[in-house]
């Protein structure tokens, strides 16, 4: 599962236990993350801290119950983790906008405004469950979801400004990464740096440039380009990368803008050996089979391999996420 799916799994756990006494550590376990990583990634992806999400969801459900059942305020306070009705009332007013005892009257007054139009007070104030997968990913054919649960369609990969270097020759990935590693260090960049919210400070992509004419020929020479996201100032200091396809290495690090677009995405983990190459090849073959059965065809953007997880020495130690550009079939 990718980070989005793992956070979504924790949200599903939270939703199932909103009336139970559970801990954030238990939710983090559902996401298969350490508590520190979970706090950071939850905030980065959802936009709220996990504790804020839990509090807002509990108070919103309490508001719905006040309007639709005969549950008392003290019962709701106990049900949603408050020790007394006073603390519940203070939190409720801050979130919903009125005291629990005033909710029904406030709701009735707000059902029809002065122009006679119906407006729903409850849905204006209630904080709904967040569905990350629905927000970021496009749903596909249900049978494909069942047969290829690891392949997701990302609605929009953002435009990214990058520094890039291409090596054309034997073992192009190793040579391209070696040059880029040298360059990022000179510019004070560490590939494993994190933001305050726990996300990678830099994104590292790669792709064949040009592709081998015969991928099954292990002796064929081809090129590989590595791209690292950079800020506007550093981007402005570089020259544009040549157009795609030349059978030669760059003379130095260049700049390239990776265009936004819709992508099908799959995660690739390392096998028992350190060489992740065979696993990437298998994933691309699976991708192509999925594509032939899906509602999509190849898109116009560059396909990408995002390299995840780097050591303090800027060595790639993690997995890879493959991005296949797609568009609807005519």
DALINGI-V759871 format. One line per field, one symbol per residue. ss: DSSP state (A for helix, B for strand, O for the rest). phi: phi as a letter, one per 30 degrees, with the letter a starting at -180 (. if undefined). psi: psi as a letter, one per 30 degrees, with the letter a starting at -180 (. if undefined). Layout:
# DALINGI-V759871
ss = ???
phi = ???
psi = ???
This chain:
# DALINGI-V759871
ss = OOAAAAAAAAAAAAAAOOOOOOOAAAAAAAOOOOAAAAAAAAAAAAOOOAAAAAAAAAAAAAAAAAAAOOOOAAAAAAAOOOOOAAAAAAAAAAAAOOOAAAAAAAAAAAOBOOOOOBOOAAAAAOOOOOOAAAAABBOOOAAAAAAOOOOBBBBBBOOBBBBBBBBBBOOAAAAAAAAAAAAAAAOOOOOOOBOOOOOBOOOBBBBBOOOOOOOOOOOOOBBBBBBBBOOAAAAAOOOBOOOOOOOOOOOOOBBBBBOOBBBBBBBBOOOOOOOOAAAAAAAAAAAAAAAAAOOBBBOOOOOBBBBOOBOOOOOBOOOBBBBBBBBBOO
phi = .ddddddddddddeddbdcccccdeddddddhbdddddedddddddjbdddddddddddddddddddcbcddddddeddcicdadddddddddddcjadedcdddddddcdbddciddbcedddcdcdedcddddcbcdceddddddbddcbcddadddbdbcbbcccldhdddddddddddddddciccdcdcddcjdddbcccbadaddddbedddcddbcbccbbdbdddddddccdddddjdcadddadcbbcdddldbdbbcbcdddcdddedddddddddeddeddccdcbedcdddbccccibddcicdbccbccccdbbddd
psi = kleeeeeeeeeeeeefgfgljlleeeeeeffhlleeeeeeeeeeeeflleeeeeeeeeeeeeeeeefglgkleeeeeeeggkflfeeeeeeeeeefflleffeeeeeeefekaffgkkkjeefefkjlkkjeeeefkkkakeeeeefiffkljkejklkkklklkkkjakheeeeeeeeeeeeeefggkkfgkllfgflkfkkjlllkjllkejffjffkkllkkkkkklleeeeffllkkllkfkillkflkakkkklllkkkkkkklkaflfjfeeeeeeeeeeeeeeeffagllkaflklljkkkjklfghkjfaakkkjjkllkk.
